[in-house]
Amino acid sequence: MTLSLQLTIRPERPDEAAAIRTVLDAAFGGPAEGELVDSLRAAGDLVLALVAVDNDAIAGYIAWPRLLIETPRDVRNAVALAPLGVAPSHQRNGIGSALTRAGLAQLKENGERLVFVVGDPLFYQRFGFSLEAARAYVSDYAGEYFMALRLADDPPEQGLVRYPTPFDGLS
Ligand SMILES: CC(C)(COP(=O)(O)OP(=O)(O)OC[C@H]1O[C@@H](n2cnc3c(N)ncnc32)[C@H](O)[C@@H]1OP(=O)(O)O)[C@@H](O)C(=O)NCCC(=O)NCCS
C-alpha cells in the first residue's frame, strides 16, 4: 500500500533504543537483529545509525557497523550495512531505499571508502553494491549474497573482512 509519508531521516537518539527494537522485531519476525543492534551499540561498534521517522513514529532503521580488513601488511577500516529494517506497515514505500541512500552519502562525506552488505542482490544492486566488488575479500559470508560498494578510488583492495564480535552470535 502506498502511504502518504511525512518522512524524516536522521541519526538515532539514545532514548530510541526500545522503539528501534520494536521496528526490527516486527520487520524480521524475531529478536535476532534487534539484539544484534543493542550489542553493537553497547560495544561502540556502530559508525552510523539512522532512523526514518514518519509522523513522529520510527518506521525504519539502518545500522552501519565498523569492519576491519586485515592483510599481512596492515589493517584498514571498512563499514557494513546491517541490519536494515522497515516496519511491515510501511514497507514498499521507499523508506528502505531512502535510509540506504542517506547512509551511503553520509559515510562518503565522512571519508569512508568501502561498504559491505549481505543481502538480496536484486535489492542492493540499485545502490551500487555488486558481487564482483566483494570477490577479492575473504569472509565467512562470501558467496551469492555478499556484496561491496566502493565509496572512494582507493579502498582496501583485498584482505580478510572482520565483522565485530556481536555478529558471531547471529545464525
Ligand atoms: C527489505 C526492506 C528493508 C526494503 O525496504 P522497503 O522500504 O520496503 O523498500 P523500498 O520501498 O525502498 O523498495 C525499493 C525497491 O526494492 C524492492 N524490494 C523491497 N524489498 C525487497 C526484497 N526483500 N527483495 C528484493 N526487492 C525488494 C521494492 O519492490 C522496490 O522496487 P521498485 O523500486 O522496483 O518498486 C524491507 O522490506 C524490510 O524491512 N524487510 C524485512 C527485513 C529485511 O529483509 N531486511 C533486509 C535484510 S538484507
Backbone and ligand atoms as CSV (ligand in chain L), in Angstrom:
chain,resi,resn,atom,element,x,y,z
A,1,MET,N,N,0.849,-1.194,0.000
A,1,MET,CA,C,0.000,0.000,0.000
A,1,MET,C,C,0.886,1.246,0.000
A,2,THR,N,N,0.579,2.205,-0.845
A,2,THR,CA,C,1.343,3.441,-0.858
A,2,THR,C,C,0.793,4.394,0.200
A,3,LEU,N,N,1.669,4.818,1.097
A,3,LEU,CA,C,1.254,5.697,2.188
A,3,LEU,C,C,1.593,7.134,1.854
A,4,SER,N,N,0.904,8.055,2.496
A,4,SER,CA,C,1.278,9.465,2.406
A,4,SER,C,C,2.235,9.742,3.560
A,5,LEU,N,N,3.512,9.857,3.244
A,5,LEU,CA,C,4.537,9.896,4.293
A,5,LEU,C,C,4.972,11.315,4.638
A,6,GLN,N,N,5.243,11.515,5.935
A,6,GLN,CA,C,5.928,12.735,6.399
A,6,GLN,C,C,7.289,12.259,6.900
A,7,LEU,N,N,8.191,12.023,5.970
A,7,LEU,CA,C,9.405,11.282,6.312
A,7,LEU,C,C,10.591,12.181,6.667
A,8,THR,N,N,11.224,11.853,7.798
A,8,THR,CA,C,12.486,12.488,8.176
A,8,THR,C,C,13.510,11.383,8.409
A,9,ILE,N,N,14.715,11.574,7.891
A,9,ILE,CA,C,15.792,10.619,8.162
A,9,ILE,C,C,16.871,11.343,8.943
A,10,ARG,N,N,17.245,10.755,10.079
A,10,ARG,CA,C,18.223,11.412,10.957
A,10,ARG,C,C,18.901,10.358,11.820
A,11,PRO,N,N,20.022,10.716,12.486
A,11,PRO,CA,C,20.695,9.759,13.371
A,11,PRO,C,C,19.784,9.331,14.518
A,12,GLU,N,N,19.965,8.083,14.961
A,12,GLU,CA,C,19.193,7.608,16.116
A,12,GLU,C,C,19.568,8.412,17.360
A,13,ARG,N,N,18.624,8.452,18.321
A,13,ARG,CA,C,18.891,9.120,19.595
A,13,ARG,C,C,18.937,8.063,20.695
A,14,PRO,N,N,19.669,8.363,21.803
A,14,PRO,CA,C,19.840,7.354,22.849
A,14,PRO,C,C,18.525,6.834,23.429
A,15,ASP,N,N,17.493,7.665,23.461
A,15,ASP,CA,C,16.233,7.212,24.079
A,15,ASP,C,C,15.337,6.432,23.102
A,16,GLU,N,N,15.857,6.108,21.932
A,16,GLU,CA,C,15.023,5.443,20.930
A,16,GLU,C,C,15.292,3.938,20.803
A,17,ALA,N,N,16.161,3.408,21.663
A,17,ALA,CA,C,16.566,2.002,21.512
A,17,ALA,C,C,15.363,1.054,21.549
A,18,ALA,N,N,14.427,1.288,22.452
A,18,ALA,CA,C,13.286,0.364,22.576
A,18,ALA,C,C,12.397,0.432,21.336
A,19,ALA,N,N,12.157,1.641,20.838
A,19,ALA,CA,C,11.304,1.780,19.640
A,19,ALA,C,C,11.986,1.152,18.425
A,20,ILE,N,N,13.289,1.258,18.363
A,20,ILE,CA,C,14.034,0.638,17.249
A,20,ILE,C,C,13.930,-0.882,17.339
A,21,ARG,N,N,14.036,-1.412,18.555
A,21,ARG,CA,C,13.865,-2.864,18.766
A,21,ARG,C,C,12.505,-3.328,18.246
A,22,THR,N,N,11.487,-2.550,18.552
A,22,THR,CA,C,10.129,-2.928,18.132
A,22,THR,C,C,10.040,-2.998,16.604
A,23,VAL,N,N,10.610,-2.011,15.940
A,23,VAL,CA,C,10.572,-1.988,14.470
A,23,VAL,C,C,11.351,-3.173,13.896
A,24,LEU,N,N,12.540,-3.435,14.440
A,24,LEU,CA,C,13.360,-4.532,13.905
A,24,LEU,C,C,12.717,-5.891,14.183
A,25,ASP,N,N,12.168,-6.075,15.387
A,25,ASP,CA,C,11.494,-7.347,15.711
A,25,ASP,C,C,10.354,-7.609,14.734
A,26,ALA,N,N,9.596,-6.552,14.420
A,26,ALA,CA,C,8.461,-6.704,13.505
A,26,ALA,C,C,8.949,-6.948,12.078
A,27,ALA,N,N,9.973,-6.192,11.646
A,27,ALA,CA,C,10.462,-6.318,10.266
A,27,ALA,C,C,11.023,-7.714,10.021
A,28,PHE,N,N,11.783,-8.238,10.991
A,28,PHE,CA,C,12.462,-9.525,10.785
A,28,PHE,C,C,11.678,-10.700,11.365
A,29,GLY,N,N,10.584,-10.424,12.078
A,29,GLY,CA,C,9.782,-11.507,12.627
A,29,GLY,C,C,10.473,-12.273,13.736
A,30,GLY,N,N,11.360,-11.602,14.472
A,30,GLY,CA,C,12.074,-12.249,15.585
A,30,GLY,C,C,13.072,-11.286,16.189
A,31,PRO,N,N,13.718,-11.687,17.300
A,31,PRO,CA,C,14.548,-10.745,18.057
A,31,PRO,C,C,16.022,-10.653,17.632
A,32,ALA,N,N,16.490,-11.489,16.711
A,32,ALA,CA,C,17.938,-11.601,16.480
A,32,ALA,C,C,18.567,-10.272,16.038
A,33,GLU,N,N,17.947,-9.596,15.075
A,33,GLU,CA,C,18.554,-8.364,14.552
A,33,GLU,C,C,18.495,-7.233,15.578
A,34,GLY,N,N,17.384,-7.160,16.328
A,34,GLY,CA,C,17.288,-6.147,17.377
A,34,GLY,C,C,18.335,-6.359,18.462
A,35,GLU,N,N,18.543,-7.621,18.830
A,35,GLU,CA,C,19.575,-7.929,19.829
A,35,GLU,C,C,20.955,-7.593,19.289
A,36,LEU,N,N,21.159,-7.887,18.019
A,36,LEU,CA,C,22.445,-7.559,17.387
A,36,LEU,C,C,22.722,-6.057,17.491
A,37,VAL,N,N,21.714,-5.251,17.160
A,37,VAL,CA,C,21.896,-3.790,17.211
A,37,VAL,C,C,22.196,-3.331,18.638
A,38,ASP,N,N,21.478,-3.871,19.613
A,38,ASP,CA,C,21.738,-3.477,21.005
A,38,ASP,C,C,23.178,-3.810,21.401
A,39,SER,N,N,23.659,-4.980,20.979
A,39,SER,CA,C,25.031,-5.384,21.308
A,39,SER,C,C,26.063,-4.506,20.604
A,40,LEU,N,N,25.802,-4.225,19.326
A,40,LEU,CA,C,26.740,-3.376,18.567
A,40,LEU,C,C,26.803,-1.981,19.177
A,41,ARG,N,N,25.651,-1.457,19.518
A,41,ARG,CA,C,25.591,-0.105,20.096
A,41,ARG,C,C,26.339,-0.074,21.425
A,42,ALA,N,N,26.095,-1.089,22.271
A,42,ALA,CA,C,26.733,-1.141,23.593
A,42,ALA,C,C,28.252,-1.264,23.475
A,43,ALA,N,N,28.706,-1.950,22.432
A,43,ALA,CA,C,30.150,-2.160,22.247
A,43,ALA,C,C,30.817,-0.992,21.523
A,44,GLY,N,N,30.036,-0.016,21.106
A,44,GLY,CA,C,30.610,1.123,20.376
A,44,GLY,C,C,31.019,0.754,18.958
A,45,ASP,N,N,30.357,-0.247,18.388
A,45,ASP,CA,C,30.744,-0.744,17.062
A,45,ASP,C,C,30.019,-0.066,15.905
A,46,LEU,N,N,29.109,0.874,16.188
A,46,LEU,CA,C,28.341,1.481,15.098
A,46,LEU,C,C,29.003,2.778,14.617
A,47,VAL,N,N,29.305,2.816,13.337
A,47,VAL,CA,C,29.851,4.030,12.718
A,47,VAL,C,C,28.735,5.053,12.531
A,48,LEU,N,N,27.550,4.543,12.206
A,48,LEU,CA,C,26.399,5.395,11.899
A,48,LEU,C,C,25.133,4.566,12.103
A,49,ALA,N,N,24.073,5.209,12.578
A,49,ALA,CA,C,22.777,4.529,12.721
A,49,ALA,C,C,21.701,5.573,12.466
A,50,LEU,N,N,20.810,5.280,11.513
A,50,LEU,CA,C,19.792,6.252,11.100
A,50,LEU,C,C,18.398,5.690,11.333
A,51,VAL,N,N,17.487,6.579,11.706
A,51,VAL,CA,C,16.072,6.212,11.773
A,51,VAL,C,C,15.314,6.971,10.687
A,52,ALA,N,N,14.253,6.345,10.195
A,52,ALA,CA,C,13.286,7.038,9.343
A,52,ALA,C,C,12.062,7.269,10.205
A,53,VAL,N,N,11.683,8.527,10.357
A,53,VAL,CA,C,10.566,8.885,11.226
A,53,VAL,C,C,9.411,9.375,10.348
A,54,ASP,N,N,8.234,8.762,10.567
A,54,ASP,CA,C,7.034,9.182,9.850
A,54,ASP,C,C,5.985,9.591,10.881
A,55,ASN,N,N,5.577,10.834,10.830
A,55,ASN,CA,C,4.579,11.331,11.793
A,55,ASN,C,C,4.959,10.982,13.229
A,56,ASP,N,N,6.189,11.298,13.610
A,56,ASP,CA,C,6.703,11.101,14.976
A,56,ASP,C,C,6.920,9.642,15.381
A,57,ALA,N,N,6.700,8.700,14.495
A,57,ALA,CA,C,6.928,7.291,14.845
A,57,ALA,C,C,8.068,6.735,13.987
A,58,ILE,N,N,8.902,5.898,14.614
A,58,ILE,CA,C,10.002,5.296,13.855
A,58,ILE,C,C,9.440,4.223,12.934
A,59,ALA,N,N,9.714,4.380,11.646
A,59,ALA,CA,C,9.180,3.458,10.644
A,59,ALA,C,C,10.269,2.593,10.028
A,60,GLY,N,N,11.530,2.995,10.205
A,60,GLY,CA,C,12.624,2.221,9.626
A,60,GLY,C,C,13.930,2.537,10.306
A,61,TYR,N,N,14.886,1.617,10.155
A,61,TYR,CA,C,16.159,1.753,10.848
A,61,TYR,C,C,17.260,1.124,10.003
A,62,ILE,N,N,18.433,1.765,10.025
A,62,ILE,CA,C,19.593,1.182,9.344
A,62,ILE,C,C,20.831,1.417,10.205
A,63,ALA,N,N,21.635,0.343,10.350
A,63,ALA,CA,C,22.870,0.436,11.137
A,63,ALA,C,C,24.071,0.157,10.237
A,64,TRP,N,N,25.173,0.809,10.578
A,64,TRP,CA,C,26.410,0.704,9.795
A,64,TRP,C,C,27.573,0.392,10.755
A,65,PRO,N,N,27.800,-0.890,11.046
A,65,PRO,CA,C,28.888,-1.270,11.954
A,65,PRO,C,C,30.281,-1.134,11.313
A,66,ARG,N,N,31.266,-0.931,12.174
A,66,ARG,CA,C,32.663,-0.877,11.716
A,66,ARG,C,C,33.150,-2.275,11.344
A,67,LEU,N,N,33.848,-2.380,10.230
A,67,LEU,CA,C,34.541,-3.606,9.836
A,67,LEU,C,C,36.025,-3.329,9.745
A,68,LEU,N,N,36.818,-4.373,9.901
A,68,LEU,CA,C,38.261,-4.264,9.688
A,68,LEU,C,C,38.662,-5.189,8.544
A,69,ILE,N,N,39.533,-4.693,7.668
A,69,ILE,CA,C,40.072,-5.505,6.585
A,69,ILE,C,C,41.528,-5.797,6.924
A,70,GLU,N,N,41.815,-7.064,7.175
A,70,GLU,CA,C,43.174,-7.456,7.577
A,70,GLU,C,C,43.937,-8.036,6.387
A,71,THR,N,N,45.163,-7.570,6.211
A,71,THR,CA,C,46.089,-8.207,5.260
A,71,THR,C,C,47.375,-8.499,6.048
A,72,PRO,N,N,48.314,-9.250,5.474
A,72,PRO,CA,C,49.571,-9.494,6.197
A,72,PRO,C,C,50.314,-8.187,6.495
A,73,ARG,N,N,50.030,-7.142,5.730
A,73,ARG,CA,C,50.757,-5.878,5.896
A,73,ARG,C,C,50.095,-4.910,6.861
A,74,ASP,N,N,48.759,-4.833,6.819
A,74,ASP,CA,C,48.095,-3.805,7.625
A,74,ASP,C,C,46.631,-4.151,7.912
A,75,VAL,N,N,45.998,-3.280,8.666
A,75,VAL,CA,C,44.568,-3.413,8.959
A,75,VAL,C,C,43.912,-2.097,8.580
A,76,ARG,N,N,42.864,-2.182,7.774
A,76,ARG,CA,C,42.213,-0.943,7.329
A,76,ARG,C,C,40.725,-0.995,7.614
A,77,ASN,N,N,40.127,0.178,7.639
A,77,ASN,CA,C,38.721,0.300,8.003
A,77,ASN,C,C,37.781,0.071,6.812
A,78,ALA,N,N,36.636,-0.524,7.098
A,78,ALA,CA,C,35.515,-0.567,6.170
A,78,ALA,C,C,34.247,-0.489,7.014
A,79,VAL,N,N,33.101,-0.576,6.362
A,79,VAL,CA,C,31.826,-0.447,7.059
A,79,VAL,C,C,30.886,-1.537,6.535
A,80,ALA,N,N,30.015,-2.040,7.413
A,80,ALA,CA,C,28.956,-2.962,6.980
A,80,ALA,C,C,27.625,-2.227,6.976
A,81,LEU,N,N,26.730,-2.671,6.098
A,81,LEU,CA,C,25.324,-2.241,6.183
A,81,LEU,C,C,24.592,-3.413,6.820
A,82,ALA,N,N,24.165,-3.271,8.077
A,82,ALA,CA,C,23.452,-4.365,8.760
A,82,ALA,C,C,23.059,-3.942,10.165
A,83,PRO,N,N,21.807,-4.140,10.516
A,83,PRO,CA,C,20.713,-4.538,9.638
A,83,PRO,C,C,19.952,-3.318,9.099
A,84,LEU,N,N,19.101,-3.584,8.114
A,84,LEU,CA,C,18.143,-2.597,7.598
A,84,LEU,C,C,16.756,-3.192,7.771
A,85,GLY,N,N,15.880,-2.475,8.439
A,85,GLY,CA,C,14.523,-2.976,8.627
A,85,GLY,C,C,13.495,-1.860,8.551
A,86,VAL,N,N,12.376,-2.161,7.916
A,86,VAL,CA,C,11.266,-1.204,7.803
A,86,VAL,C,C,10.023,-1.875,8.405
A,87,ALA,N,N,9.273,-1.133,9.195
A,87,ALA,CA,C,8.053,-1.678,9.805
A,87,ALA,C,C,7.152,-2.251,8.711
A,88,PRO,N,N,6.592,-3.445,8.924
A,88,PRO,CA,C,5.759,-4.071,7.875
A,88,PRO,C,C,4.680,-3.141,7.316
A,89,SER,N,N,4.095,-2.311,8.177
A,89,SER,CA,C,3.041,-1.402,7.712
A,89,SER,C,C,3.565,-0.356,6.730
A,90,HIS,N,N,4.899,-0.156,6.709
A,90,HIS,CA,C,5.484,0.910,5.901
A,90,HIS,C,C,6.375,0.403,4.761
A,91,GLN,N,N,6.456,-0.918,4.598
A,91,GLN,CA,C,7.332,-1.440,3.545
A,91,GLN,C,C,6.804,-1.099,2.157
A,92,ARG,N,N,7.729,-1.097,1.188
A,92,ARG,CA,C,7.416,-0.795,-0.224
A,92,ARG,C,C,6.913,0.624,-0.419
A,93,ASN,N,N,7.441,1.523,0.400
A,93,ASN,CA,C,7.124,2.952,0.240
A,93,ASN,C,C,8.385,3.781,0.071
A,94,GLY,N,N,9.491,3.134,-0.222
A,94,GLY,CA,C,10.728,3.865,-0.477
A,94,GLY,C,C,11.557,4.158,0.754
A,95,ILE,N,N,11.140,3.680,1.927
A,95,ILE,CA,C,11.860,4.028,3.159
A,95,ILE,C,C,13.206,3.306,3.243
A,96,GLY,N,N,13.217,2.010,2.915
A,96,GLY,CA,C,14.479,1.265,2.925
A,96,GLY,C,C,15.487,1.887,1.964
A,97,SER,N,N,15.025,2.283,0.800
A,97,SER,CA,C,15.915,2.925,-0.177
A,97,SER,C,C,16.414,4.269,0.336
A,98,ALA,N,N,15.523,5.040,0.928
A,98,ALA,CA,C,15.909,6.370,1.422
A,98,ALA,C,C,16.942,6.242,2.543
A,99,LEU,N,N,16.759,5.266,3.443
A,99,LEU,CA,C,17.722,5.059,4.530
A,99,LEU,C,C,19.086,4.644,3.973
A,100,THR,N,N,19.063,3.765,2.986
A,100,THR,CA,C,20.329,3.286,2.411
A,100,THR,C,C,21.067,4.428,1.712
A,101,ARG,N,N,20.344,5.200,0.918
A,101,ARG,CA,C,20.996,6.301,0.180
A,101,ARG,C,C,21.521,7.372,1.135
A,102,ALA,N,N,20.744,7.689,2.165
A,102,ALA,CA,C,21.179,8.712,3.122
A,102,ALA,C,C,22.439,8.255,3.861
A,103,GLY,N,N,22.460,6.975,4.247
A,103,GLY,CA,C,23.627,6.451,4.962
A,103,GLY,C,C,24.870,6.449,4.093
A,104,LEU,N,N,24.726,5.994,2.863
A,104,LEU,CA,C,25.887,5.954,1.964
A,104,LEU,C,C,26.442,7.353,1.711
A,105,ALA,N,N,25.554,8.320,1.544
A,105,ALA,CA,C,26.003,9.697,1.306
A,105,ALA,C,C,26.776,10.223,2.526
A,106,GLN,N,N,26.258,9.930,3.719
A,106,GLN,CA,C,26.926,10.394,4.939
A,106,GLN,C,C,28.294,9.723,5.111
A,107,LEU,N,N,28.356,8.428,4.851
A,107,LEU,CA,C,29.626,7.705,5.001
A,107,LEU,C,C,30.669,8.234,4.024
A,108,LYS,N,N,30.224,8.512,2.816
A,108,LYS,CA,C,31.155,9.053,1.818
A,108,LYS,C,C,31.691,10.408,2.274
A,109,GLU,N,N,30.788,11.219,2.781
A,109,GLU,CA,C,31.191,12.538,3.289
A,109,GLU,C,C,32.175,12.391,4.447
A,110,ASN,N,N,32.019,11.344,5.256
A,110,ASN,CA,C,32.907,11.107,6.395
A,110,ASN,C,C,34.254,10.526,5.983
A,111,GLY,N,N,34.409,10.204,4.680
A,111,GLY,CA,C,35.689,9.673,4.216
A,111,GLY,C,C,35.788,8.162,4.258
A,112,GLU,N,N,34.673,7.467,4.511
A,112,GLU,CA,C,34.697,6.000,4.465
A,112,GLU,C,C,34.894,5.571,3.010
A,113,ARG,N,N,35.565,4.420,2.817
A,113,ARG,CA,C,35.943,4.059,1.461
A,113,ARG,C,C,35.318,2.780,0.920
A,114,LEU,N,N,34.803,1.950,1.833
A,114,LEU,CA,C,34.322,0.651,1.370
A,114,LEU,C,C,33.207,0.153,2.282
A,115,VAL,N,N,32.117,-0.343,1.675
A,115,VAL,CA,C,30.962,-0.838,2.438
A,115,VAL,C,C,30.603,-2.245,1.946
A,116,PHE,N,N,30.309,-3.130,2.882
A,116,PHE,CA,C,29.868,-4.489,2.549
A,116,PHE,C,C,28.425,-4.683,2.996
A,117,VAL,N,N,27.716,-5.533,2.269
A,117,VAL,CA,C,26.374,-5.928,2.706
A,117,VAL,C,C,26.162,-7.397,2.350
A,118,VAL,N,N,25.405,-8.086,3.189
A,118,VAL,CA,C,24.968,-9.446,2.893
A,118,VAL,C,C,23.459,-9.365,2.701
A,119,GLY,N,N,22.999,-9.629,1.493
A,119,GLY,CA,C,21.567,-9.476,1.251
A,119,GLY,C,C,21.191,-9.850,-0.166
A,120,ASP,N,N,19.979,-9.491,-0.542
A,120,ASP,CA,C,19.438,-9.834,-1.860
A,120,ASP,C,C,20.022,-8.890,-2.915
A,121,PRO,N,N,20.804,-9.433,-3.858
A,121,PRO,CA,C,21.374,-8.552,-4.890
A,121,PRO,C,C,20.315,-7.752,-5.641
A,122,LEU,N,N,19.123,-8.326,-5.811
A,122,LEU,CA,C,18.073,-7.597,-6.540
A,122,LEU,C,C,17.733,-6.277,-5.844
A,123,PHE,N,N,17.818,-6.268,-4.526
A,123,PHE,CA,C,17.522,-5.038,-3.790
A,123,PHE,C,C,18.754,-4.129,-3.723
A,124,TYR,N,N,19.924,-4.693,-3.405
A,124,TYR,CA,C,21.076,-3.834,-3.096
A,124,TYR,C,C,21.853,-3.345,-4.327
A,125,GLN,N,N,21.703,-4.006,-5.460
A,125,GLN,CA,C,22.444,-3.546,-6.636
A,125,GLN,C,C,22.018,-2.151,-7.077
A,126,ARG,N,N,20.795,-1.774,-6.786
A,126,ARG,CA,C,20.315,-0.451,-7.216
A,126,ARG,C,C,21.083,0.690,-6.551
A,127,PHE,N,N,21.771,0.379,-5.433
A,127,PHE,CA,C,22.551,1.422,-4.748
A,127,PHE,C,C,24.028,1.388,-5.167
A,128,GLY,N,N,24.373,0.428,-6.019
A,128,GLY,CA,C,25.753,0.335,-6.487
A,128,GLY,C,C,26.528,-0.834,-5.890
A,129,PHE,N,N,25.920,-1.584,-4.972
A,129,PHE,CA,C,26.598,-2.765,-4.436
A,129,PHE,C,C,26.710,-3.814,-5.538
A,130,SER,N,N,27.847,-4.558,-5.531
A,130,SER,CA,C,27.977,-5.641,-6.506
A,130,SER,C,C,28.697,-6.841,-5.911
A,131,LEU,N,N,28.338,-8.003,-6.426
A,131,LEU,CA,C,29.017,-9.246,-6.037
A,131,LEU,C,C,30.470,-9.174,-6.484
A,132,GLU,N,N,30.694,-8.626,-7.660
A,132,GLU,CA,C,32.037,-8.531,-8.232
A,132,GLU,C,C,32.984,-7.751,-7.311
A,133,ALA,N,N,32.506,-6.641,-6.774
A,133,ALA,CA,C,33.362,-5.796,-5.936
A,133,ALA,C,C,33.758,-6.489,-4.629
A,134,ALA,N,N,33.011,-7.544,-4.245
A,134,ALA,CA,C,33.320,-8.246,-2.986
A,134,ALA,C,C,34.205,-9.460,-3.196
A,135,ARG,N,N,34.436,-9.840,-4.436
A,135,ARG,CA,C,35.084,-11.137,-4.715
A,135,ARG,C,C,36.498,-11.261,-4.177
A,136,ALA,N,N,37.230,-10.158,-4.089
A,136,ALA,CA,C,38.636,-10.237,-3.669
A,136,ALA,C,C,38.789,-10.349,-2.153
A,137,TYR,N,N,37.681,-10.321,-1.423
A,137,TYR,CA,C,37.758,-10.303,0.043
A,137,TYR,C,C,37.378,-11.663,0.611
A,138,VAL,N,N,38.059,-12.024,1.694
A,138,VAL,CA,C,37.807,-13.301,2.360
A,138,VAL,C,C,36.822,-13.058,3.502
A,139,SER,N,N,35.752,-13.855,3.537
A,139,SER,CA,C,34.745,-13.686,4.597
A,139,SER,C,C,33.927,-14.960,4.738
A,140,ASP,N,N,33.447,-15.210,5.953
A,140,ASP,CA,C,32.514,-16.318,6.161
A,140,ASP,C,C,31.233,-16.090,5.363
A,141,TYR,N,N,30.933,-14.837,5.047
A,141,TYR,CA,C,29.704,-14.502,4.323
A,141,TYR,C,C,29.871,-14.580,2.807
A,142,ALA,N,N,31.106,-14.809,2.333
A,142,ALA,CA,C,31.357,-14.779,0.887
A,142,ALA,C,C,30.423,-15.737,0.158
A,143,GLY,N,N,29.935,-15.298,-0.996
A,143,GLY,CA,C,29.022,-16.136,-1.770
A,143,GLY,C,C,28.037,-15.288,-2.531
A,144,GLU,N,N,26.889,-15.855,-2.789
A,144,GLU,CA,C,25.945,-15.200,-3.705
A,144,GLU,C,C,25.184,-14.015,-3.101
A,145,TYR,N,N,25.407,-13.757,-1.785
A,145,TYR,CA,C,24.716,-12.623,-1.156
A,145,TYR,C,C,25.684,-11.556,-0.631
A,146,PHE,N,N,26.976,-11.785,-0.840
A,146,PHE,CA,C,27.996,-10.920,-0.231
A,146,PHE,C,C,28.450,-9.885,-1.266
A,147,MET,N,N,28.116,-8.628,-1.006
A,147,MET,CA,C,28.381,-7.551,-1.970
A,147,MET,C,C,29.194,-6.426,-1.340
A,148,ALA,N,N,29.823,-5.651,-2.196
A,148,ALA,CA,C,30.581,-4.487,-1.720
A,148,ALA,C,C,30.297,-3.290,-2.615
A,149,LEU,N,N,30.575,-2.133,-2.055
A,149,LEU,CA,C,30.429,-0.857,-2.777
A,149,LEU,C,C,31.606,0.027,-2.403
A,150,ARG,N,N,32.329,0.479,-3.403
A,150,ARG,CA,C,33.454,1.397,-3.165
A,150,ARG,C,C,32.943,2.820,-3.126
A,151,LEU,N,N,33.338,3.530,-2.075
A,151,LEU,CA,C,32.941,4.940,-1.959
A,151,LEU,C,C,34.085,5.864,-2.347
A,152,ALA,N,N,35.262,5.287,-2.630
A,152,ALA,CA,C,36.434,6.092,-2.976
A,152,ALA,C,C,37.259,5.320,-3.996
A,153,ASP,N,N,38.230,6.009,-4.600
A,153,ASP,CA,C,39.064,5.369,-5.621
A,153,ASP,C,C,40.128,4.472,-5.014
A,154,ASP,N,N,40.374,4.612,-3.705
A,154,ASP,CA,C,41.481,3.875,-3.093
A,154,ASP,C,C,41.025,3.028,-1.902
A,155,PRO,N,N,40.029,2.148,-2.101
A,155,PRO,CA,C,39.607,1.302,-0.979
A,155,PRO,C,C,40.645,0.224,-0.726
A,156,PRO,N,N,40.615,-0.419,0.464
A,156,PRO,CA,C,41.436,-1.611,0.653
A,156,PRO,C,C,41.068,-2.618,-0.429
A,157,GLU,N,N,42.048,-3.171,-1.138
A,157,GLU,CA,C,41.712,-3.942,-2.338
A,157,GLU,C,C,41.477,-5.418,-2.092
A,158,GLN,N,N,41.984,-5.923,-0.962
A,158,GLN,CA,C,41.751,-7.335,-0.632
A,158,GLN,C,C,41.989,-7.505,0.853
A,159,GLY,N,N,41.732,-8.710,1.346
A,159,GLY,CA,C,42.007,-8.974,2.746
A,159,GLY,C,C,40.885,-9.767,3.390
A,160,LEU,N,N,41.078,-10.025,4.680
A,160,LEU,CA,C,40.103,-10.761,5.477
A,160,LEU,C,C,39.155,-9.765,6.129
A,161,VAL,N,N,37.869,-9.925,5.879
A,161,VAL,CA,C,36.876,-8.985,6.411
A,161,VAL,C,C,36.455,-9.453,7.804
A,162,ARG,N,N,36.743,-8.634,8.806
A,162,ARG,CA,C,36.395,-8.982,10.182
A,162,ARG,C,C,35.172,-8.189,10.641
A,163,TYR,N,N,34.082,-8.920,10.909
A,163,TYR,CA,C,32.885,-8.298,11.479
A,163,TYR,C,C,33.053,-8.190,12.986
A,164,PRO,N,N,32.424,-7.198,13.641
A,164,PRO,CA,C,32.544,-7.094,15.089
A,164,PRO,C,C,31.938,-8.313,15.800
A,165,THR,N,N,32.411,-8.572,17.014
A,165,THR,CA,C,32.060,-9.785,17.766
A,165,THR,C,C,30.556,-10.081,17.835
A,166,PRO,N,N,29.657,-9.084,18.020
A,166,PRO,CA,C,28.238,-9.422,18.127
A,166,PRO,C,C,27.691,-10.219,16.940
A,167,PHE,N,N,28.343,-10.144,15.778
A,167,PHE,CA,C,27.877,-10.930,14.629
A,167,PHE,C,C,28.131,-12.423,14.832
A,168,ASP,N,N,29.051,-12.786,15.754
A,168,ASP,CA,C,29.358,-14.205,15.975
A,168,ASP,C,C,28.123,-14.971,16.429
A,169,GLY,N,N,27.232,-14.291,17.154
A,169,GLY,CA,C,26.052,-14.967,17.691
A,169,GLY,C,C,24.891,-15.041,16.718
A,170,LEU,N,N,25.064,-14.452,15.522
A,170,LEU,CA,C,23.949,-14.409,14.559
A,170,LEU,C,C,23.984,-15.661,13.695
A,171,SER,N,N,22.857,-16.373,13.630
A,171,SER,CA,C,22.874,-17.609,12.816
A,171,SER,C,C,22.564,-17.284,11.367
L,1,LIG,C1,C,13.954,-5.174,2.587
L,1,LIG,C2,C,13.380,-3.861,3.170
L,1,LIG,C3,C,14.406,-3.220,4.077
L,1,LIG,C4,C,13.097,-2.931,1.986
L,1,LIG,O1,O,12.613,-1.698,2.484
L,1,LIG,P1,P,11.367,-1.006,1.793
L,1,LIG,O2,O,11.189,0.328,2.393
L,1,LIG,O3,O,10.221,-1.956,1.857
L,1,LIG,O4,O,11.897,-0.922,0.293
L,1,LIG,P2,P,11.649,0.206,-0.777
L,1,LIG,O5,O,10.231,0.650,-0.746
L,1,LIG,O6,O,12.709,1.230,-0.673
L,1,LIG,O7,O,11.859,-0.705,-2.064
L,1,LIG,C5,C,12.685,-0.356,-3.122
L,1,LIG,C6,C,12.610,-1.446,-4.141
L,1,LIG,O8,O,13.091,-2.673,-3.605
L,1,LIG,C7,C,12.130,-3.699,-3.834
L,1,LIG,N1,N,12.206,-4.561,-2.670
L,1,LIG,C8,C,11.720,-4.318,-1.450
L,1,LIG,N2,N,12.001,-5.343,-0.634
L,1,LIG,C9,C,12.691,-6.236,-1.353
L,1,LIG,C10,C,13.264,-7.512,-1.075
L,1,LIG,N3,N,13.170,-8.096,0.134
L,1,LIG,N4,N,13.923,-8.154,-2.058
L,1,LIG,C11,C,14.008,-7.604,-3.293
L,1,LIG,N5,N,13.486,-6.405,-3.622
L,1,LIG,C12,C,12.828,-5.743,-2.668
L,1,LIG,C13,C,10.826,-2.980,-3.951
L,1,LIG,O9,O,9.900,-3.731,-4.716
L,1,LIG,C14,C,11.226,-1.714,-4.664
L,1,LIG,O10,O,11.366,-1.969,-6.037
L,1,LIG,P3,P,10.889,-0.910,-7.138
L,1,LIG,O11,O,11.627,0.372,-6.821
L,1,LIG,O12,O,11.296,-1.536,-8.410
L,1,LIG,O13,O,9.418,-0.802,-6.911
L,1,LIG,C15,C,12.055,-4.097,3.939
L,1,LIG,O14,O,11.128,-4.692,3.109
L,1,LIG,C16,C,12.240,-4.944,5.200
L,1,LIG,O15,O,12.441,-4.404,6.291
L,1,LIG,N6,N,12.142,-6.273,5.064
L,1,LIG,C17,C,12.259,-7.188,6.199
L,1,LIG,C18,C,13.671,-7.182,6.759
L,1,LIG,C19,C,14.724,-7.469,5.702
L,1,LIG,O16,O,14.600,-8.414,4.947
L,1,LIG,N7,N,15.769,-6.613,5.678
L,1,LIG,C20,C,16.837,-6.709,4.704
L,1,LIG,C21,C,17.878,-7.627,5.186
L,1,LIG,S1,S,19.170,-7.774,3.986
